[in-house]
């Protein structure tokens, strides 16, 4: 369609402070519809805070965020219908079964009748959890818990999926399975905004943003970021070290 704007998330000049601590400073970026956009960077860089603002969990101290054309503050109710958010510590109930957990989340979203059965079979099947439907969640592996969390987030069929380091601490095989699911959802048209601590996962993203010390340092494709370096890891380390040297130099100017 001529003139069709593929941008689904717009983050414009956004900052977030907690008292004297500036967690996010003057960040601007855009995420295209139907893509996987990854956030990578150092610990404490502000990645989780930025995701929480996009997910309407906290209000920016400054700037504006639009999702599907709706403001996350002024139109919070409409935005919440568009998104699925999975934080680092997702609230599964370990004393309930897989089936009981997904039923709980469908109750929250008011999903009933034949649609309830369809979605349960789709998302538990998609996550390869149907054989474990009667297993107590406390007895699942870490990777299976993450896939169940993803299924619970997806039952209301959002247009945007926001994931905060969803595979942190998960074994390599389960990480690969999780990303296979994400890739399939992208093919189905879902927009995915994800932070990750693993640079091999960063390579799987369509676009990456590198954050450090609350700021956005680079935003490009993985190939563009590592174009002059042996690997994405080398590129990130070099960029972060450059910024740290600049800060030290500025602090010791006389």
HELIX and SHEET records of a PDB file:
HELIX    1   1 UNK A   47  UNK A   54  1                                   8    
HELIX    2   2 UNK A   76  UNK A   82  1                                   7    
HELIX    3   3 UNK A   98  UNK A  108  1                                  11    
HELIX    4   4 UNK A  113  UNK A  126  1                                  14    
HELIX    5   5 UNK A  130  UNK A  132  5                                   3    
HELIX    6   6 UNK A  137  UNK A  139  5                                   3    
HELIX    7   7 UNK A  142  UNK A  154  1                                  13    
HELIX    8   8 UNK A  172  UNK A  187  1                                  16    
HELIX    9   9 UNK A  199  UNK A  202  1                                   4    
HELIX   10  10 UNK A  222  UNK A  225  1                                   4    
HELIX   11  11 UNK A  232  UNK A  251  1                                  20    
SHEET    1   A 4 UNK A  21  UNK A  32  0                                        
SHEET    2   A 4 UNK A   7  UNK A  18 -1                                        
SHEET    3   A 4 UNK A  62  UNK A  67 -1                                        
SHEET    4   A 4 UNK A  70  UNK A  71 -1                                        
SHEET    1   B 6 UNK A  83  UNK A  86  0                                        
SHEET    2   B 6 UNK A 160  UNK A 164  1                                        
SHEET    3   B 6 UNK A 191  UNK A 195  1                                        
SHEET    4   B 6 UNK A  36  UNK A  41  1                                        
SHEET    5   B 6 UNK A 207  UNK A 212  1                                        
SHEET    6   B 6 UNK A 215  UNK A 220 -1                                        
END                                                                             
